[in-house]
């Protein structure tokens, strides 16, 4: 399954690059890719600092920063996808950056792992 993802994503990205590049031009396409990377870095840095300060405050108060850890994992994935050149990965990265999408993914992951552990 992972092997299939590593093959399909570049194919999707290349086809999107060709389509967009032929419609708006190469320089505009490159400019959009660079702009999304810069915006992504800015957003990830800003959210990361916010998560860090929130985690520090929770630890100072004696509370385990579980939401901040979960947010940090999603932030890492989102950041990696946003700095990867491509429109498809940028869309996924920006989607994962959003809190409702993070909650949706974490709930489904939790349900998956709970159902897997009940079998054994």
C-alpha positions, 0 to 999 in steps of 0.5 A: 500500500505504501509503495503504491502511494509513493508511485501515485503521488508523483504521478498526480503531481506531475500531471497537475504540474503539466496541466497548470503549467500549460494553462498559466505558464511555467514562471507563474506555476513556480511562483505559486509553488514557492508562495505556498511553501513560504505561506506553509512555513509561516503557518507551521512556525506560528502554530508550532510556537503556539503549541510549544507555549501551550504545552509549557503552560500545561506542564507547568500546571501539572497537566499532560499536554496530550492535545499539544503532542497530537497537534505537534504530530499533525503539524509535522506531517502538515509542514512536510507536505507543505514544503514538498513542491506540488499542488496535491501535497500542498492541498493535503498539507493545508487540509491537515493543518486545519483542526477539524480535519485533525480531529476527524483523522485522530478519531478514525485512527483511534477507532481503528486501533481500538477495534484492532486491540479488541480482537486480541 
